Amino acid sequence: DITASYERRATMADVIDRLTENVFIPICVGGGIRKVEDYTKMLKAGADKCSTNTAAIKNPELLTEASKVVGSQAVVVGIDAKRRYVDCWFDCSIYGGREFTGMDAIEWAVKCQELGAGEILLTSMDGDGTKEGYDIALNKAINDAIDIPVIASGGGGNPAHILDVFQKTDVSAALASSIFHFNQYSINDVKQYL
């Protein structure tokens, strides 16, 4: 629910509850996770993990507090990064990419790990929705700077892109949505290709 923070709404726990009655794969809930109680509420509704971006940047101690209560494996930090070509760095955004912070994404990822995050969901704002491939430099830089799993996101347009990010970086997973939502490839197509 990526507009929940921007719209200042809570995540829809009832949707998660209904979803997990029928879906038996790990579920990560993001959007509107602002306090430890939001983590526990979503986990009780059936989620396995919760992802936060805006709230973590605004209140980094949330990561430490949440990891103590629900365990670091359930604390995912979403980093939505945009390449800044002039100085060659990656800028963190909040509110679903609507506002930029001036925070260096690599430094922020290191800090997130130190604070207790168990995983990073890394979205290239430059690649998101383009289906032109993952930002290899961004994924490699973040993954090489930390020891927790990194999920590559933003740009996956075909199975070759997914294979490419796995071959050129050590990310733990690759997120793809458009290729599945628009029935360009099935999950089995991608699995067989990989």
C-alpha positions in Angstrom: 0.0 0.0 0.0 2.6 2.5 -1.1 0.4 5.5 -0.9 -0.6 4.9 2.7 2.3 7.1 4.1 1.7 9.9 1.6 -2.1 9.8 2.3 -1.4 9.5 6.1 -3.5 6.3 6.3 -3.0 3.1 8.2 -2.3 -0.1 6.3 -5.4 -2.2 5.7 -5.0 -5.1 8.1 -8.3 -6.6 7.1 -7.0 -7.0 3.5 -3.9 -8.8 4.9 -6.1 -11.0 7.0 -8.2 -12.0 4.1 -5.2 -12.4 1.8 -3.3 -14.7 4.1 -6.4 -17.0 4.5 -5.8 -18.0 0.8 -2.2 -17.4 0.1 0.5 -19.6 1.6 3.7 -17.9 0.6 5.7 -15.4 2.7 4.0 -12.0 2.7 5.7 -8.7 3.3 3.4 -5.7 4.1 4.5 -2.2 3.3 2.9 1.3 3.4 1.7 3.0 6.5 4.0 1.1 9.0 4.8 3.9 11.4 5.1 2.3 14.9 6.0 -1.0 16.5 2.2 -1.7 17.0 1.8 -1.6 13.2 4.4 -4.4 12.9 2.7 -6.5 15.5 -0.8 -5.8 14.0 0.3 -6.9 10.5 2.1 -10.0 11.8 -1.0 -11.0 13.8 -3.0 -10.5 10.6 -0.8 -13.1 8.9 2.1 -11.1 7.4 5.6 -12.5 7.8 7.5 -9.2 7.5 6.8 -5.5 7.4 8.5 -2.9 5.2 8.9 0.7 6.0 10.6 3.6 4.3 9.2 7.0 5.2 8.7 6.2 8.9 12.2 4.7 9.2 13.8 7.8 7.7 11.8 10.1 9.9 12.3 8.0 13.0 15.3 5.6 12.6 14.9 4.3 16.2 11.7 2.6 15.0 13.9 -0.1 13.4 15.7 -0.9 16.7 12.4 -0.9 18.6 10.7 -3.1 16.1 13.5 -5.6 15.8 13.5 -6.0 19.5 9.8 -6.8 19.5 9.3 -8.8 16.3 12.8 -9.8 15.4 15.1 -8.4 12.7 13.9 -11.0 10.2 10.5 -9.2 10.2 11.9 -5.7 9.8 12.4 -4.7 6.1 13.5 -1.3 5.1 12.4 0.0 1.7 15.0 2.2 0.1 13.7 4.1 -2.9 16.9 5.6 -4.5 17.4 8.0 -7.4 20.7 8.4 -9.1 22.1 11.9 -8.9 24.4 12.0 -12.0 26.1 15.3 -11.2 27.8 14.0 -8.1 27.4 10.3 -8.8 25.4 9.2 -5.8 22.0 7.8 -4.9 19.4 9.9 -3.1 16.8 8.4 -0.8 13.1 9.3 -1.3 10.1 9.1 0.9 6.3 9.1 0.4 6.5 6.7 -2.5 9.2 8.7 -4.4 7.3 12.0 -4.1 10.0 13.7 -1.9 13.7 13.4 -1.8 15.7 13.6 1.4 19.3 14.3 0.4 20.4 11.2 2.3 22.9 8.9 0.6 21.3 5.5 0.0 24.4 3.5 0.6 25.1 5.2 4.0 21.4 4.8 4.9 21.5 1.1 4.1 24.5 0.6 6.4 22.7 2.6 9.1 19.6 0.5 8.7 21.6 -2.7 9.3 23.2 -1.2 12.4 19.8 -0.2 13.7 18.4 -3.7 13.4 16.8 -4.1 10.0 17.0 -7.7 8.6 16.5 -6.9 4.9 16.5 -4.1 2.4 14.0 -3.8 -0.4 15.9 -1.6 -2.8 14.0 0.2 -5.6 15.7 2.1 -8.3 13.4 5.1 -8.9 15.1 5.6 -12.2 14.3 2.0 -13.3 10.9 1.6 -11.6 8.2 0.8 -14.2 10.6 1.1 -17.2 11.1 -2.6 -17.7 14.6 -1.8 -19.0 16.6 -3.8 -16.4 17.7 -3.4 -12.8 20.2 -0.7 -11.8 23.2 -3.0 -11.4 25.5 -0.3 -10.0 23.0 0.6 -7.3 22.2 -3.0 -6.3 25.9 -3.9 -6.2 26.9 -0.9 -4.2 24.2 -1.5 -1.5 24.7 -5.2 -1.4 28.5 -4.9 -1.1 28.1 -2.4 1.8 25.9 -4.6 4.1 25.5 -8.2 5.2 21.7 -8.4 5.3 19.7 -9.6 2.3 18.9 -7.1 -0.5 15.9 -7.4 -2.8 16.5 -5.7 -6.2 13.5 -3.8 -7.4 12.8 -1.4 -10.3 13.3 -2.2 -13.9 12.6 -5.9 -14.3 11.1 -6.3 -17.7 11.9 -9.9 -18.6 13.5 -13.0 -17.3 16.9 -12.0 -18.7 16.9 -8.9 -16.5 16.3 -11.0 -13.4 19.2 -13.4 -14.4 21.4 -10.3 -15.1 21.0 -8.9 -11.6 21.7 -12.3 -10.1 24.8 -12.8 -12.2 26.2 -9.3 -11.7 25.4 -8.8 -8.0 25.0 -10.8 -4.9 21.4 -9.7 -4.2 19.3 -12.3 -2.5 16.1 -11.7 -4.5 14.6 -9.7 -7.4 11.2 -8.2 -7.3 9.2 -8.0 -10.6 5.6 -6.8 -10.9 4.7 -5.4 -14.4 5.8 -8.6 -16.2 3.4 -10.6 -14.1 0.5 -8.1 -13.7 0.3 -7.7 -17.5 0.7 -11.4 -18.1 3.9 -11.0 -20.2 5.5 -13.9 -18.3 4.3 -16.4 -15.7 6.1 -17.1 -12.6 6.9 -20.6 -14.0 8.3 -19.0 -17.2 10.8 -17.0 -15.0 11.6 -20.0 -12.8 12.3 -22.2 -15.8 14.4 -19.5 -17.5 16.5 -19.0 -14.3 
